[in-house]
C-alpha cells in the first residue's frame, strides 16, 4: 500500500487487510448516522431537507441525541416507542464509542504483529489486534442497524421512509449496484422477532403499535 502522506507513518500501511477493516467500520458507522437522521426526520415530520440541515450541522453525538429526544417529546409517540427510542440512543452511543476506539488510536507494528493503543479506565495499554474486535463490531452494527430499521417501520409507513431517503437526489454518476440475495421469509421473520425483543418490545406490542400507526 502506498502511503499517501510521507510525513505520517502508520503501521496500518503494512497491513492493508486490517486497514480495510478499519475503513469498513467507519463506513458502516456512517450508515448508522444516516439511519439516526431518518428516525429524527420521521419523528419530527418536517421537510426532509430542513431535517437534514438541522441534524448534520451538529457534529457531536450528544447534540444530535438532544435533537432527536426533543423531537420525540413534541411528537405523539407511544410511551413504549419512547422507551424503545431511548434504548436505541443508548446503544448508538455504544456504537460511537466502538468507532472512536478503532479510529482514534495509535497503531504500531513490528515485522508481524499489529497493536493499538487503548485507554482502559484512564490507563494506557498496547493491545494486539485480532480479527475478533472487527467481528464483534460488525455484529454490533448489524443488530443496531436492523433495530433502527425496525423502529422506522413501527413509526411510519414504507412510503414515508422512502420519501425521506429519496429527498436528497442521488448523484447522476451513481449506477445500480449488483443484486444482493436477501434472506428467506422465515429468516426475515426470525430476525424481526429478535429485533423487536432488542427494542424492549413484544410481538404483541409491535402489532398494537403498527395498528395505531395505520390509524394516524
N, C-alpha and C positions, 0 to 999 in steps of 0.2 A: 504494500500500500504506500503510495507517495504521500509524504507529509505536506499538506497544503501551506503550512506556516513553518518555515525553517527556524523561527525564533521560539517556537513552542514544541517541546518534545513530549509525547505521551506514549506510555507503554502499549496503549491500545493499537498504535500503528504497527506493532509487532504481532498483534493478534486480531487480524481482520474479522474472524468469525465471532469473536467476543464483541468487537466494535459494532458489528451488525446487530447483535442482540441489544446493546445499549441504545442504538438508533431505533429499533423496533419498540422498545419501552417508551421512548419519547413520542413516537408516532401514535402508539395506542393511547397514551395519556391525552394527547391532543383530541382523539376521538371522544374520550370521556368528557373533556371540556365542552365539546360540541353538544354532547347529549345533555349536559347540565344546562347549557344555553337553551336547548329545545324544551326542557322541563320548565325553565323560567318563562319562556315565551308562551307556552301553553297555559301556565297558571295566570300570567299577567293579562293575557288576551288583548294586548296592544298589537299594533302593527309590527310584524316581524323585524323590519329594518330598524325601527325605533328600539326594539328589544336588543337587537344586535349591537347597536351603538352603546346602549346603557351597560350591557354585560361586558363587552370586550374592551371598553375604556378602563375597566377595573382590572388591575393586574394581580392584586393579592387575593388569594382564595378566600380569606376571611371577609373581604369586602364583597366578593361575589356571593358568598353564603348569606350575608346580611341582605343582599338584594333579593335573593330567592325567598328567604324567610319573610321579608316584608311583603312581597307579592302574595305569598301563601296566606298571610294574616288577613290581607284585604279580599281574598277570594272566598268562595263558598265551599272550599274543600271539606269533605267529610273528616271528622276527627280521626278516623282510622288512617286516612290518607295523610293527614298532617303528621301522625306518628311515623308512618312509613317513610315520609319525606325526610324526617329527622334522622332516621336510621340510614337512609341513603347518603345524606350530607356527612354524617359521621364517618361512614365507610369511604366516602370520597376523600376526606381528609387523610385517611389511612393510605389511600392510593397515591395522594400527593406526597406524603412522607416517603413512600417507597420510591417514587420517581426522583425526589430530591436525593435520597440515599444513593441511588445509582448514578445520577447525572452529576451531582455536585460533590465529587470526591476526587482524591488523587489516586491515579493508577500507576503502579510501579511493577517492574518485571526484571527478572534475570533472564538467562537463556531460555528457561522453560516455564517458570512459574509467574503467574499474574496475581497481584494482590491489590487490594484497595484500602484506603484509609477511612475508617469509620470512627464515629464518636458514640460510645455507649455509656449512658449515664454520666456524660461530661468527660469521659476518659477516652483519649485517642487509642486506636488499636489498628494494626495492619491485619487484614484477613484475606486468606487465599480465596480467590473467586472460583466457584464451581458453577456448573450449569443449573444447579438446583435453585439458586436465587432467581434466575430468569424464569424457570418453570413455575415457581411459586407466584412470581409477579404476573405472568401471563394468565395463570389460573385466577388470581385475584381480579385482574382487569376484565377477564371474560365474564365472571359471575356478576361483577358490578355493572358492566355494560348491559348484560341480559336483564338485570333487575331494573335498570333505568328505563329500558325499552318497555318492560312490563308495566312499570309505573305510568309511562306515557299512554299506554293502551288503556289504563284504568281511568285516566282523567280526560281523555279526548278521543275523538273519532280518528280513524285512519286518514280520512280526508284532511282533517286539521293538521295532523302531524306532517302529512305530505306537503301541505301549504307552507308550513314553517320551513321545512327542509328545502323547498324549491323557491323560497322567497329571494334567495341570492342566486342570480343566474350562473350557470356553470360556464367556465371558460370555454370558448368555441374550440380550443385546441384539444380538449378532452374527448376521448373516444371511449365507447363502452368497453369495459374490461371483459375478461374471459368469464364464461359461465362457471358459477360455483355451485357444486352439488350440495343441496340443502339436506337437512335431516329428514328422516321419515316422520310420518304423522305421529306415531307412537313416541318417538324421541322428542318431538316438539311438545307433546302433552306432558311428558315427564319433566322436561326442562322447565316448562311453565309452572308446574306444580311446585318444583323446588324453588323457583324464583319467588313465587307468592309467599312461600314459607320464610324465605330470607327477608322478605319485606315486613315480616311480623304479622302476616295476614293468613287467613284460611281460604280454601277454595270457596266456601260459602260466603265469606266476606267479599271475595272478588266478584261473585255472581251478583250480590246485592249492589255493590258499587258500580258495576257495569250497567245494571238496570237503571240506577239513579242517573248515571251519566247520559244514558239514552233518552231519559225523560227531560233532560235540561235543554 
